[in-house]
Amino acid sequence: MRVYVPLTLPGLAEAYKTGELGAGAFVAYAVTPGLREWYASDDIEELEYAALGRAALASLRLLAAEPEAPRRRIVIALDVPDRAASADHDPEEPGEVRVAGPVPLGKAASVHVDAAEAQAGVTAAAEALPAADCGDDDAQSVVDGAEDHELLWFATQEIANLVGHGG
């Protein structure tokens, strides 16, 4: 199963240092029955993109909780055995799964990262999250604006450069 793991840059650096994701079970996003129902599509590529988008929003939430982290959303696409991921059936979180961890970073298929020019929009979105969660439509518009920034695709061999350990 392909899952999408939300991280921050410090979280990615820690995974690079330890060679694995998660010290235990961790949250990720995948194409689940709940995501299929929420997104209302049968196109697997669209559904995978929706799962990636859910993980990007979760990464934004991590950024809101880590004010010192660089303002770039990070999502790792990771392949795990089906039995390693269990779907939480929370209708508020379509696509959310819990992955039995830790998982070797070598199982990662790719890394998705905001471009540098997205930082201002991502910063504003992270700051607007609390108000958006309380129903503020203007704040929700700012949060939704982060989705206008496409995450860039990186090969796993580029992780060292992303976390500042490249040559």
N, C-alpha and C positions, 0 to 999 in steps of 0.2 A: 504494500500500500504506500502510495506517495502521500506524505504529510508535509505541512508547511509550518515551520517552527518560528514563532516571533522572538526576536532578540533585540538587543541594543548593541552598539559597538563594543562596550566593555564585556557584554555577554559573549559576543563572538570571539573576543580576545581570550577570554577564559576557556572557551571551548577549544580554541587553537592550542592554548598552553597545555590543557589536560588531555587533549585528543579525543574528547567525548562531549556529548550534549547531555546535560542533566546529571545531577548527583543521585537522583531518584526519578520517580514519575514526573512528567512535565506535560504541559498543555501544548497542543498543536491543532492544526485545522486540516480537514480532508474532505473529500467528496463522500458525504454520508447521506442516508435517506433524508435526514432533516435539512441538509443543505440543498438536496435536489428539490424538495418541496418548497423551501424558501425562495430559491432562485428560479424555479419553474422552467427548467430547460433539460433537454435530454442530450445536449451536445457536451461531450466529455471535456473538450478544451475550454468551453465556457465555464463549466463547473469547476475545473481545476483553477481557472483564473479567479473565480469567485472565492474559492478556498484560500488562494494566495491573498486576495483582498481582505478577507477576514483576518488572516494572520498579520497583514500590514496594519490593520486597525488595532490589533492586540499589541503590536510593536509600539504603536503610538501611545497606547496606555502605559506600556513599560517606560517609555520616555517621560511621560508625565510624572511618573513615580521616581524617576532618576534625573533630577535637574542637572546634575553634573555631566551626564552622558551627552556626547555629540548628538545633535538633532538630526539624525538620519535613521529612518526605519530600516531594519534588517530582518530578512526572512530567509531561512534555510529550507530548501526543498530536500527532503530526506526520505529514503526508501526503507521501510520497516516491514517485517512480516505482519500479515493481517492480525494475527493473534496478539501482537505487541501493542495494538492500539484499540482502545475501547471508546465507543461513542458515548458522550454524555448526552442525555436526551433533554437538554434545556432548550426550550423553544426560543429563548432570548439569545442563544449562542449557536445558531445553526453552523454545523460543520466542526464544532469543537470536539476534539478527541483527547484522551489521556494516553500518553505513550509510556509504557513501562521502560524506565531508563535505568542506568545510563545507556546511551547508544553511541558507538564509535563514530567520530566525525568522518571517518572514511566511508560511511554509508550515505553521506551527503551527495546529492546529485548536482546542486547548484546553489548559489547565494544570490539574493536579490537585495539591492541597496539603493537608497535614494541618491540621486546626483547631488553634487555640492550646491547647485542652484535651487534645490528644493528646501534647503535648510530654513529659510525664513518662513515659508508656508508651513513646514512641519513644526517649527517652534510655535507659531501662532496657534496651530491646531492642538498641540499638546497643552498649551496654556488655556485654550477654550474648552477642553474636555469636561472639567467639573461643571461649568455652566450649561454645557450641552446636555450633560447627564441629568440636569435638573429641569430640562425642558425649554431652555432658552433657544429659540429658533435662529437668532443671529449667530450665536456660538456654534450651533449645529452646522450652519452654513460654512463657518470657518473650518470646522473639523472635516466636513465633506470636501472642502477645497484641497485638503492634503491628497485626496484620491486623484486630483488632476495631475499629480506628479507620478509618472510611471516609474516603477522600480527598475533599475538597471540589472541586467543579468551578468553574473560573474561565474567563471569556472571555479571549482573547489581549489584548484592549484593557485588561485589568486588570493586566497584567504590571507596568506602571510602579508601580502602587500596591503590588503584592506585594513589589517590591524597594526600596520607599521613595523612588521618584522621581515619585510621583503628585502631582497638584495639589490 
